[in-house]
Amino acid sequence: MPVNLSAPDPAALHAVEGVRIGVAEAGIRKAGRKDLSVILLDEGAAVGGVFTQNRFCAAPVQVCRDHLAANFGIRALVINTGNANAGTGEDGLARARATCIAAAQALDLAPEQVLPFSTGVIMEPLPVERIQAGLPAALADASATHWGRLAEGIMTTDTVPKAFSAQVQIGGATVNITGVSKGAGMIRPNMATMLGFLATDAAIAPELMQPLARQLAEGSFNRVTVDGDTSTNDSFIVIATGKAAHGVIRTLDSEEGQALVDAMQQVARSLAQAIVRDGEGATKFITVRVEGGRDAAECRQVAYAIAHSPLVKTAFFASDPNLGRILAAVGYAGIADLDQTGIDLYLDDVHVAVNGGRNPAYREEDGQRVMAGSEITVRVVLGRGQAADTVWTCDFSHEYVSINADYRS
């Protein structure tokens, strides 16, 4: 079960004018499940995207990059689950392009105006003929109110759909923001999530969409990890339809630009944290905050060392305050001139280590009390400067192994 995360109420998700969503059952891997989704955009929508840094990136990622660079104006997104179309070579590229061609023909668009997305098993041919056959049903289902269906339709090993909305006032107009994501394992995106789609009806200058997507990912999806693996298919797409009744935002540093970024970041962060809360087999949601670094980069370096450690993650699952594992991870994070005598360690409100050694006032039962909770904050103070950064992760349970051992069956 996910950690303090429930399925969204579809009625609470704001429609975004200029966006329609359709979902269908195409039998891509298993019968009787929603596995093919389309996102249709009105003409004039602005789109930005960031993608996996895994050099073994999937065919749809390569096609998406090409189509965004072509700058024809994105009008449709096609998303399939059950098959990642990764590790499939030239044949995989041809099948991803065939998906775009099929959608373009149905919508009277150029193929370059379609972005394809896939998630699922790697190194198996994409059954593009099932996507082609399922597209009419997905297109016929298109509605502005189907965000909840989209959140379900992009799931793989997720146990609950992930979707959030927000509203913000910009130039006297109410702006809607809604997003969905999927992901539960193979998560250490280093750019985005496995799949994430965030839309707003705000009017944003098209040249701002790429920096906006990067900024939102940096403050959210780039701060989560489940298991330290970077997927071949990670994609995060940001859409602005320009339908809201306010002047065009031409700089993200303006008062209105910052208000919009803050509201969109709220949704992006909720989506990213939901992935950790629904991490495969997760029983605990863990915030790792590192303070007192010389810069944010070394704070993240230490935070990820802690968050990726199987020994740390299994200790949290067992509620075992074997906290030397955390200090060990700090030590091997790779900061060559780290002075261990300047390090303090806290679990929530419990001061565990001071000046690199056990706090004389620390009692193991206090550490165990904190670790027995479902939400835990690890705070490390490096004593080297004023920088800080935060990463969100989860524990490792027996269920994580079972899910991944049985994934293809």
Long-range contacts (C-beta under 8 A, 24 or more apart in sequence): 1-159, 2-159, 2-160, 2-274, 2-277, 2-278, 2-282, 3-276, 3-277, 3-278, 3-282, 3-283, 3-284, 3-285, 3-374, 3-375, 3-394, 4-277, 4-285, 4-374, 4-375, 5-160, 5-162, 5-274, 5-277, 5-278, 6-160, 7-160, 7-161, 8-148, 8-151, 8-161, 8-162, 8-163, 8-164, 9-148, 10-145, 10-147, 10-148, 10-149, 12-165, 13-145, 13-147, 13-148, 13-163, 13-164, 13-165, 13-178, 14-165, 14-166, 14-167, 14-176, 14-177, 14-178, 15-144, 15-145, 15-147, 15-176, 15-178, 16-144, 16-176, 16-177, 16-178, 16-199, 16-200, 16-201, 16-239, 16-241, 16-243, 17-144, 17-176, 17-201, 17-241, 17-243, 17-244, 18-42, 18-44, 18-45, 18-201, 18-241, 18-242, 18-243, 19-45, 19-144, 19-199, 19-239, 19-241, 20-142, 20-143, 20-144, 20-146, 21-142, 21-143, 21-144, 21-146, 21-147, 21-149, 21-150, 22-137, 22-138, 22-139, 22-140, 22-141, 22-142, 22-143, 22-146, 23-138, 23-141, 23-146, 23-149, 23-150, 23-152, 23-153, 24-134, 24-135, 24-137, 24-138, 24-141, 25-134, 25-137, 26-80, 26-130, 26-131, 26-133, 26-134, 26-137, 26-138, 27-130, 27-134, 28-80, 28-81, 28-82, 28-83, 28-120, 28-127, 28-130, 28-131, 28-134, 29-81, 29-82, 29-83, 29-120, 29-121, 30-82, 34-149, 34-152, 34-153, 35-80, 35-81, 35-82, 35-153, 36-78, 36-79, 36-80, 36-81, 36-131, 36-134, 36-135, 36-137, 36-138, 36-153, 37-78, 37-79, 37-80, 37-138, 37-149, 37-150, 37-153, 37-154, 38-76, 38-77, 38-78, 38-79, 38-103, 38-135, 38-138, 38-139, 38-142, 39-76, 39-77, 39-79, 39-150, 39-197, 39-199, 39-239, 40-75, 40-76, 40-107, 40-139, 40-142, 41-74, 41-75, 41-76, 41-77, 41-239, 41-241, 42-241, 42-243, 43-73, 43-75, 44-73, 44-241, 44-242, 45-73, 45-74, 45-75, 45-239, 45-240, 45-241, 45-242, 46-204, 46-205, 46-206, 46-208, 46-209, 46-239, 46-240, 46-241, 46-242, 47-74, 47-115, 47-209, 47-237, 47-238, 47-239, 47-240, 48-208, 48-209, 48-210, 48-211, 48-212, 48-213, 48-214, 48-237, 48-238, 49-115, 49-210, 49-213, 49-235, 49-236, 49-237, 49-238, 50-191, 50-192, 50-213, 50-214, 50-217, 50-235, 50-236, 51-191, 51-192, 51-234, 51-235, 51-236, 52-189, 52-190, 52-191, 52-192, 52-230, 52-231, 52-232, 52-233, 52-234, 52-235, 53-190, 53-191, 53-230, 53-234, 54-230, 54-231, 54-232, 54-234, 56-86, 56-87, 56-232, 57-86, 57-232, 57-233, 58-84, 58-85, 58-86, 58-87, 58-88, 58-92, 58-118, 58-122, 58-232, 58-233, 59-85, 59-86, 59-88, 59-92, 59-93, 59-95, 59-96, 59-118, 59-126, 60-85, 60-96, 60-99, 60-116, 60-117, 60-118, 60-233, 60-235, 61-232, 61-233, 61-234, 61-235, 62-93, 62-96, 63-93, 63-96, 63-97, 63-100, 63-115, 63-116, 64-115, 64-116, 64-117, 64-235, 66-112, 67-100, 67-111, 67-112, 67-113, 67-114, 67-115, 68-115, 70-112, 72-110, 72-112, 72-113, 73-113, 74-113, 74-114, 74-115, 75-107, 75-109, 75-113, 75-114, 76-103, 76-104, 76-107, 76-109, 76-113, 76-114, 76-115, 77-114, 77-115, 77-116, 77-117, 77-197, 77-237, 78-103, 78-114, 78-115, 78-116, 78-117, 78-131, 78-135, 79-116, 79-117, 79-118, 79-119, 79-153, 79-154, 79-195, 80-117, 80-118, 80-119, 80-120, 80-126, 80-131, 81-118, 81-119, 81-120, 81-153, 81-154, 81-155, 81-156, 81-182, 82-120, 82-121, 82-156, 83-118, 83-120, 83-121, 83-124, 83-125, 83-126, 83-127, 84-118, 84-119, 84-120, 84-121, 84-122, 84-124, 84-232, 84-233, 85-118, 85-126, 86-118, 86-122, 86-123, 86-232, 86-233, 87-122, 87-123, 87-232, 88-123, 88-124, 88-125, 88-126, 91-125, 92-125, 92-126, 95-125, 95-126, 95-128, 96-126, 98-128, 98-132, 99-126, 99-128, 99-131, 99-132, 102-128, 102-131, 102-132, 102-135, 103-135, 106-135, 106-136, 106-139, 107-139, 115-237, 117-195, 117-233, 117-235, 118-233, 119-154, 119-156, 119-182, 119-194, 119-195, 119-233, 120-156, 121-407, 121-408, 122-232, 147-178, 147-180, 150-180, 150-197, 151-180, 151-182, 154-180, 154-182, 154-195, 155-182, 156-182, 156-184, 157-184, 157-185, 157-280, 157-403, 157-407, 158-182, 158-183, 158-184, 158-278, 159-184, 159-278, 160-278, 162-271, 162-274, 162-275, 162-278, 163-271, 164-267, 164-270, 164-271, 164-274, 165-267, 166-263, 166-264, 166-266, 166-267, 167-263, 168-259, 168-260, 168-262, 168-263, 169-259, 170-202, 170-244, 170-246, 170-249, 170-256, 170-259, 170-260, 171-245, 171-246, 171-247, 171-256, 172-245, 172-246, 173-244, 173-245, 173-246, 174-244, 175-200, 175-201, 175-202, 175-244, 175-246, 175-260, 175-263, 176-200, 176-201, 176-244, 177-202, 177-263, 177-264, 177-267, 178-267, 179-267, 179-268, 179-271, 180-271, 181-271, 181-272, 181-274, 181-275, 182-275, 183-226, 183-231, 183-275, 183-278, 184-226, 184-275, 184-278, 184-279, 184-280, 185-226, 185-227, 185-229, 185-279, 185-280, 185-400, 185-403, 185-404, 186-226, 186-227, 186-229, 186-230, 186-231, 187-224, 187-225, 187-226, 187-227, 187-229, 187-231, 187-275, 187-276, 187-279, 188-224, 188-225, 188-226, 188-227, 188-228, 188-229, 188-230, 188-304, 188-308, 189-217, 189-221, 189-222, 189-224, 189-230, 189-231, 189-234, 190-222, 190-230, 191-217, 191-221, 191-222, 191-234, 191-236, 192-217, 192-221, 192-222, 192-234, 192-235, 192-236, 193-221, 193-224, 193-234, 193-236, 193-271, 193-272, 193-275, 194-231, 194-233, 194-234, 194-235, 194-275, 195-233, 195-234, 195-235, 195-236, 196-221, 196-235, 196-236, 196-237, 196-268, 196-271, 196-272, 197-236, 197-237, 197-239, 198-236, 198-237, 198-238, 198-239, 198-264, 198-267, 198-268, 198-271, 199-238, 199-239, 199-240, 199-241, 200-239, 200-240, 200-241, 200-244, 200-260, 200-264, 201-240, 201-241, 201-242, 201-243, 201-244, 202-240, 202-242, 202-244, 202-246, 202-249, 202-260, 203-240, 203-242, 203-243, 203-244, 203-246, 203-247, 203-248, 203-249, 204-240, 204-242, 204-248, 204-249, 204-260, 205-248, 205-249, 205-250, 208-249, 208-250, 208-251, 208-252, 208-257, 209-238, 209-240, 211-252, 212-238, 212-252, 212-261, 212-264, 213-237, 213-238, 215-252, 215-261, 215-265, 216-261, 216-264, 216-265, 216-268, 217-268, 219-265, 219-268, 219-269, 220-265, 220-268, 220-269, 220-271, 220-272, 220-273, 221-268, 221-271, 221-272, 223-272, 223-300, 223-389, 223-390, 223-391, 223-392, 224-272, 224-273, 224-275, 224-276, 224-391, 224-392, 224-393, 225-276, 225-304, 225-307, 225-308, 225-391, 225-392, 225-393, 226-275, 226-276, 226-279, 226-280, 226-282, 226-393, 226-394, 227-279, 227-280, 227-396, 227-400, 228-308, 238-264, 272-392, 273-392, 276-392, 276-393, 276-394, 277-394, 279-393, 279-394, 279-400, 280-399, 280-400, 280-403, 280-404, 281-396, 281-397, 281-398, 281-399, 281-400, 281-401, 281-402, 281-403, 282-394, 282-395, 282-397, 282-400, 283-317, 283-374, 283-394, 283-395, 283-397, 284-316, 284-317, 284-373, 284-374, 284-375, 284-376, 284-394, 284-395, 285-374, 285-375, 285-376, 285-392, 285-394, 286-316, 286-375, 286-376, 286-377, 286-378, 286-392, 286-393, 286-394, 286-395, 287-375, 287-376, 287-377, 287-378, 287-390, 287-391, 287-392, 288-377, 288-378, 288-380, 288-390, 288-391, 288-392, 288-393, 289-377, 289-378, 289-379, 289-380, 289-388, 289-389, 289-390, 290-379, 290-380, 290-381, 290-382, 290-388, 290-389, 290-390, 291-379, 291-380, 291-381, 291-382, 291-387, 291-388, 292-342, 292-381, 292-382, 292-383, 292-384, 292-385, 292-386, 292-387, 292-388, 293-382, 293-384, 293-385, 293-387, 293-388, 293-389, 294-384, 294-385, 294-387, 295-385, 295-387, 296-387, 296-388, 296-389, 298-335, 298-382, 298-384, 298-387, 299-382, 299-387, 299-388, 299-389, 300-389, 300-391, 301-333, 301-334, 301-335, 302-329, 302-330, 302-333, 302-335, 302-380, 302-382, 303-380, 303-389, 303-390, 303-391, 304-333, 304-391, 305-329, 305-330, 305-332, 305-333, 305-334, 306-330, 306-333, 306-378, 306-380, 306-391, 307-391, 307-392, 307-393, 308-393, 310-396, 313-393, 313-394, 313-395, 313-396, 314-395, 314-396, 315-371, 316-371, 316-376, 316-395, 317-395, 317-396, 317-397, 319-368, 319-371, 319-372, 320-368, 320-371, 321-347, 321-364, 321-367, 321-368, 321-370, 321-371, 323-347, 323-352, 323-353, 323-367, 326-378, 326-380, 327-353, 327-356, 330-380, 330-382, 335-382, 338-382, 338-384, 339-383, 339-384, 342-382, 342-383, 342-384, 343-380, 343-381, 343-382, 343-383, 344-380, 344-381, 344-383, 345-378, 345-379, 345-380, 345-381, 346-377, 346-378, 346-379, 346-380, 346-381, 347-371, 347-376, 347-377, 347-378, 347-379, 348-373, 348-376, 348-377
